[in-house]
Structure formats: C-alpha cells, structure tokens
Amino acid sequence: MATANHSEKIEICDVEGCNSDAERSFNYKQVSETSLVLKPGEYRQVHLCKEHYRDFKKQTKKTRGLDRIY
C-alpha cells in the first residue's frame, strides 16, 4: 500500500535574510500586519522558521486574543 508523504518538501523561511527551515505557514495578510520584512515576491502563504514564528506570536498576541472573544 502506498503512503502519502506530504512533508517531503522542505520550505525555507520567507523573512528577509533568513535561510532556516520553516516550521509553520500563515496567510500573507496576517504576517503583513507585523513588522517582519519578507523576501521580494508574491505570497499566498508565508513560511516562518521557529525564531520568526515566535516573533509573529508576540506581535499578534493582542489581536489573536480579541479574535478568540468575537
């Protein structure tokens, strides 16, 4: 029986100057509201490494809390 390996493709972090492996991906609109500077190009999904994911969480903590309430 064949198995699907969806995680074979390793993505690279889309933040300018970062070449680490991506841990998570988010909608472009969510990431564009933070101070993270992305590499040039068009994105639907933005891939973030562990370090930049931590920065993203810190910067969006308040809005994520408000989203949970409503």
N, CA, C and O atoms as a GROMACS GRO file, in nm:
protein
  280
    1MET      N    1   0.083  -0.117   0.000
    1MET     CA    2   0.000   0.000   0.000
    1MET      C    3   0.089   0.125   0.000
    1MET      O    4   0.184   0.134   0.077
    2ALA      N    5   0.056   0.219  -0.086
    2ALA     CA    6   0.134   0.342  -0.096
    2ALA      C    7   0.090   0.441   0.011
    2ALA      O    8  -0.029   0.452   0.042
    3THR      N    9   0.186   0.512   0.066
    3THR     CA   10   0.154   0.613   0.165
    3THR      C   11   0.189   0.751   0.111
    3THR      O   12   0.284   0.767   0.034
    4ALA      N   13   0.111   0.848   0.150
    4ALA     CA   14   0.135   0.986   0.106
    4ALA      C   15   0.231   1.053   0.204
    4ALA      O   16   0.206   1.055   0.324
    5ASN      N   17   0.339   1.107   0.152
    5ASN     CA   18   0.435   1.181   0.233
    5ASN      C   19   0.425   1.328   0.198
    5ASN      O   20   0.493   1.377   0.108
    6HIS      N   21   0.340   1.398   0.271
    6HIS     CA   22   0.317   1.539   0.242
    6HIS      C   23   0.430   1.628   0.291
    6HIS      O   24   0.443   1.741   0.244
    7SER      N   25   0.511   1.580   0.381
    7SER     CA   26   0.614   1.666   0.441
    7SER      C   27   0.751   1.648   0.376
    7SER      O   28   0.852   1.688   0.435
    8GLU      N   29   0.758   1.591   0.258
    8GLU     CA   30   0.887   1.570   0.193
    8GLU      C   31   0.950   1.701   0.147
    8GLU      O   32   1.073   1.715   0.153
    9LYS      N   33   0.870   1.797   0.103
    9LYS     CA   34   0.923   1.924   0.055
    9LYS      C   35   0.956   2.013   0.174
    9LYS      O   36   0.868   2.044   0.254
   10ILE      N   37   1.080   2.054   0.186
   10ILE     CA   38   1.124   2.138   0.296
   10ILE      C   39   1.118   2.283   0.251
   10ILE      O   40   1.184   2.323   0.155
   11GLU      N   41   1.040   2.361   0.321
   11GLU     CA   42   1.025   2.503   0.289
   11GLU      C   43   1.128   2.584   0.366
   11GLU      O   44   1.172   2.545   0.474
   12ILE      N   45   1.165   2.697   0.310
   12ILE     CA   46   1.260   2.790   0.371
   12ILE      C   47   1.182   2.912   0.422
   12ILE      O   48   1.084   2.952   0.361
   13CYS      N   49   1.226   2.968   0.531
   13CYS     CA   50   1.162   3.086   0.590
   13CYS      C   51   1.159   3.201   0.488
   13CYS      O   52   1.258   3.226   0.419
   14ASP      N   53   1.045   3.270   0.481
   14ASP     CA   54   1.027   3.378   0.384
   14ASP      C   55   1.065   3.516   0.436
   14ASP      O   56   1.038   3.616   0.370
   15VAL      N   57   1.126   3.523   0.554
   15VAL     CA   58   1.169   3.652   0.609
   15VAL      C   59   1.304   3.689   0.548
   15VAL      O   60   1.392   3.605   0.531
   16GLU      N   61   1.318   3.816   0.515
   16GLU     CA   62   1.440   3.868   0.452
   16GLU      C   63   1.563   3.834   0.536
   16GLU      O   64   1.567   3.862   0.656
   17GLY      N   65   1.664   3.774   0.473
   17GLY     CA   66   1.790   3.743   0.539
   17GLY      C   67   1.791   3.614   0.618
   17GLY      O   68   1.891   3.584   0.684
   18CYS      N   69   1.684   3.536   0.614
   18CYS     CA   70   1.676   3.411   0.691
   18CYS      C   71   1.673   3.292   0.594
   18CYS      O   72   1.597   3.291   0.498
   19ASN      N   73   1.756   3.192   0.621
   19ASN     CA   74   1.759   3.072   0.538
   19ASN      C   75   1.730   2.946   0.618
   19ASN      O   76   1.768   2.836   0.577
   20SER      N   77   1.665   2.960   0.733
   20SER     CA   78   1.631   2.846   0.818
   20SER      C   79   1.512   2.770   0.761
   20SER      O   80   1.434   2.825   0.682
   21ASP      N   81   1.498   2.645   0.802
   21ASP     CA   82   1.383   2.564   0.761
   21ASP      C   83   1.257   2.619   0.827
   21ASP      O   84   1.259   2.657   0.944
   22ALA      N   85   1.148   2.622   0.751
   22ALA     CA   86   1.022   2.675   0.801
   22ALA      C   87   0.954   2.574   0.892
   22ALA      O   88   0.957   2.453   0.867
   23GLU      N   89   0.892   2.623   0.997
   23GLU     CA   90   0.817   2.540   1.092
   23GLU      C   91   0.667   2.551   1.065
   23GLU      O   92   0.596   2.450   1.071
   24ARG      N   93   0.618   2.672   1.036
   24ARG     CA   94   0.476   2.698   1.020
   24ARG      C   95   0.453   2.787   0.899
   24ARG      O   96   0.544   2.852   0.849
   25SER      N   97   0.329   2.788   0.851
   25SER     CA   98   0.292   2.880   0.743
   25SER      C   99   0.164   2.952   0.781
   25SER      O  100   0.076   2.897   0.848
   26PHE      N  101   0.155   3.077   0.737
   26PHE     CA  102   0.041   3.161   0.769
   26PHE      C  103  -0.004   3.236   0.645
   26PHE      O  104   0.069   3.245   0.547
   27ASN      N  105  -0.125   3.288   0.652
   27ASN     CA  106  -0.179   3.370   0.546
   27ASN      C  107  -0.096   3.498   0.536
   27ASN      O  108  -0.053   3.553   0.637
   28TYR      N  109  -0.073   3.544   0.414
   28TYR     CA  110   0.008   3.664   0.390
   28TYR      C  111  -0.047   3.784   0.465
   28TYR      O  112   0.029   3.863   0.521
   29LYS      N  113  -0.179   3.799   0.466
   29LYS     CA  114  -0.241   3.916   0.529
   29LYS      C  115  -0.209   3.921   0.678
   29LYS      O  116  -0.184   4.030   0.732
   30GLN      N  117  -0.208   3.808   0.746
   30GLN     CA  118  -0.177   3.804   0.889
   30GLN      C  119  -0.033   3.849   0.914
   30GLN      O  120  -0.008   3.926   1.007
   31VAL      N  121   0.060   3.802   0.833
   31VAL     CA  122   0.201   3.834   0.854
   31VAL      C  123   0.232   3.976   0.812
   31VAL      O  124   0.320   4.040   0.870
   32SER      N  125   0.162   4.028   0.712
   32SER     CA  126   0.190   4.164   0.664
   32SER      C  127   0.154   4.270   0.768
   32SER      O  128   0.200   4.383   0.759
   33GLU      N  129   0.072   4.234   0.868
   33GLU     CA  130   0.034   4.329   0.973
   33GLU      C  131   0.140   4.338   1.083
   33GLU      O  132   0.124   4.417   1.176
   34THR      N  133   0.247   4.260   1.073
   34THR     CA  134   0.355   4.264   1.171
   34THR      C  135   0.473   4.340   1.112
   34THR      O  136   0.467   4.389   1.000
   35SER      N  137   0.580   4.350   1.189
   35SER     CA  138   0.699   4.423   1.142
   35SER      C  139   0.799   4.332   1.070
   35SER      O  140   0.908   4.377   1.036
   36LEU      N  141   0.763   4.207   1.045
   36LEU     CA  142   0.854   4.116   0.975
   36LEU      C  143   0.867   4.159   0.829
   36LEU      O  144   0.767   4.184   0.762
   37VAL      N  145   0.990   4.168   0.780
   37VAL     CA  146   1.016   4.208   0.642
   37VAL      C  147   1.035   4.082   0.559
   37VAL      O  148   1.123   4.001   0.588
   38LEU      N  149   0.951   4.065   0.457
   38LEU     CA  150   0.954   3.944   0.376
   38LEU      C  151   1.044   3.960   0.255
   38LEU      O  152   1.070   4.072   0.210
   39LYS      N  153   1.091   3.847   0.202
   39LYS     CA  154   1.169   3.847   0.079
   39LYS      C  155   1.080   3.894  -0.035
   39LYS      O  156   0.958   3.874  -0.030
   40PRO      N  157   1.137   3.956  -0.138
   40PRO     CA  158   1.054   4.002  -0.251
   40PRO      C  159   0.985   3.886  -0.319
   40PRO      O  160   1.042   3.778  -0.332
   41GLY      N  161   0.863   3.909  -0.362
   41GLY     CA  162   0.786   3.807  -0.432
   41GLY      C  163   0.640   3.815  -0.393
   41GLY      O  164   0.602   3.891  -0.303
   42GLU      N  165   0.558   3.736  -0.461
   42GLU     CA  166   0.415   3.732  -0.431
   42GLU      C  167   0.387   3.608  -0.348
   42GLU      O  168   0.435   3.499  -0.378
   43TYR      N  169   0.309   3.626  -0.242
   43TYR     CA  170   0.281   3.517  -0.150
   43TYR      C  171   0.132   3.502  -0.126
   43TYR      O  172   0.060   3.601  -0.120
   44ARG      N  173   0.088   3.380  -0.111
   44ARG     CA  174  -0.044   3.350  -0.055
   44ARG      C  175  -0.023   3.300   0.087
   44ARG      O  176  -0.095   3.338   0.179
   45GLN      N  177   0.077   3.214   0.102
   45GLN     CA  178   0.116   3.161   0.231
   45GLN      C  179   0.259   3.205   0.260
   45GLN      O  180   0.344   3.205   0.171
   46VAL      N  181   0.285   3.242   0.383
   46VAL     CA  182   0.418   3.284   0.424
   46VAL      C  183   0.471   3.178   0.520
   46VAL      O  184   0.405   3.143   0.617
   47HIS      N  185   0.591   3.127   0.492
   47HIS     CA  186   0.653   3.026   0.577
   47HIS      C  187   0.747   3.093   0.676
   47HIS      O  188   0.827   3.179   0.639
   48LEU      N  189   0.736   3.054   0.804
   48LEU     CA  190   0.817   3.112   0.909
   48LEU      C  191   0.896   3.004   0.982
   48LEU      O  192   0.844   2.896   1.010
   49CYS      N  193   1.021   3.035   1.014
   49CYS     CA  194   1.104   2.945   1.093
   49CYS      C  195   1.063   2.960   1.240
   49CYS      O  196   0.977   3.041   1.274
   50LYS      N  197   1.124   2.880   1.324
   50LYS     CA  198   1.087   2.880   1.466
   50LYS      C  199   1.108   3.016   1.531
   50LYS      O  200   1.023   3.062   1.608
   51GLU      N  201   1.220   3.081   1.500
   51GLU     CA  202   1.252   3.212   1.559
   51GLU      C  203   1.153   3.319   1.516
   51GLU      O  204   1.104   3.396   1.599
   52HIS      N  205   1.123   3.325   1.386
   52HIS     CA  206   1.031   3.427   1.336
   52HIS      C  207   0.887   3.394   1.373
   52HIS      O  208   0.805   3.486   1.386
   53TYR      N  209   0.854   3.268   1.389
   53TYR     CA  210   0.721   3.230   1.437
   53TYR      C  211   0.701   3.282   1.579
   53TYR      O  212   0.592   3.327   1.613
   54ARG      N  213   0.805   3.276   1.661
   54ARG     CA  214   0.799   3.329   1.797
   54ARG      C  215   0.775   3.480   1.794
   54ARG      O  216   0.694   3.532   1.870
   55ASP      N  217   0.846   3.551   1.706
   55ASP     CA  218   0.826   3.697   1.691
   55ASP      C  219   0.684   3.727   1.644
   55ASP      O  220   0.620   3.820   1.693
   56PHE      N  221   0.634   3.647   1.549
   56PHE     CA  222   0.499   3.665   1.497
   56PHE      C  223   0.396   3.648   1.609
   56PHE      O  224   0.302   3.727   1.618
   57LYS      N  225   0.414   3.547   1.693
   57LYS     CA  226   0.321   3.524   1.804
   57LYS      C  227   0.320   3.641   1.901
   57LYS      O  228   0.215   3.683   1.948
   58LYS      N  229   0.439   3.694   1.932
   58LYS     CA  230   0.449   3.806   2.025
   58LYS      C  231   0.379   3.930   1.969
   58LYS      O  232   0.310   4.001   2.042
   59GLN      N  233   0.397   3.956   1.841
   59GLN     CA  234   0.342   4.077   1.780
   59GLN      C  235   0.191   4.068   1.759
   59GLN      O  236   0.125   4.172   1.752
   60THR      N  237   0.137   3.949   1.748
   60THR     CA  238  -0.006   3.934   1.721
   60THR      C  239  -0.083   3.884   1.843
   60THR      O  240  -0.200   3.846   1.830
   61LYS      N  241  -0.022   3.884   1.959
   61LYS     CA  242  -0.086   3.829   2.078
   61LYS      C  243  -0.218   3.899   2.110
   61LYS      O  244  -0.317   3.833   2.139
   62LYS      N  245  -0.219   4.031   2.104
   62LYS     CA  246  -0.339   4.106   2.139
   62LYS      C  247  -0.453   4.081   2.040
   62LYS      O  248  -0.567   4.059   2.080
   63THR      N  249  -0.423   4.085   1.911
   63THR     CA  250  -0.528   4.066   1.810
   63THR      C  251  -0.579   3.922   1.810
   63THR      O  252  -0.698   3.899   1.787
   64ARG      N  253  -0.492   3.826   1.835
   64ARG     CA  254  -0.538   3.687   1.843
   64ARG      C  255  -0.631   3.668   1.961
   64ARG      O  256  -0.727   3.590   1.953
   65GLY      N  257  -0.603   3.738   2.072
   65GLY     CA  258  -0.690   3.731   2.188
   65GLY      C  259  -0.827   3.790   2.160
   65GLY      O  260  -0.929   3.735   2.203
   66LEU      N  261  -0.829   3.901   2.087
   66LEU     CA  262  -0.955   3.964   2.051
   66LEU      C  263  -1.033   3.876   1.953
   66LEU      O  264  -1.156   3.870   1.961
   67ASP      N  265  -0.965   3.809   1.862
   67ASP     CA  266  -1.032   3.721   1.767
   67ASP      C  267  -1.101   3.605   1.838
   67ASP      O  268  -1.208   3.561   1.797
   68ARG      N  269  -1.040   3.556   1.945
   68ARG     CA  270  -1.099   3.446   2.020
   68ARG      C  271  -1.228   3.488   2.091
   68ARG      O  272  -1.321   3.409   2.106
   69ILE      N  273  -1.233   3.614   2.134
   69ILE     CA  274  -1.351   3.663   2.204
   69ILE      C  275  -1.469   3.676   2.110
   69ILE      O  276  -1.581   3.637   2.144
   70TYR      N  277  -1.445   3.730   1.992
   70TYR     CA  278  -1.553   3.752   1.896
   70TYR      C  279  -1.559   3.634   1.808
   70TYR      O  280  -1.643   3.629   1.718
   0.00000   0.00000   0.00000
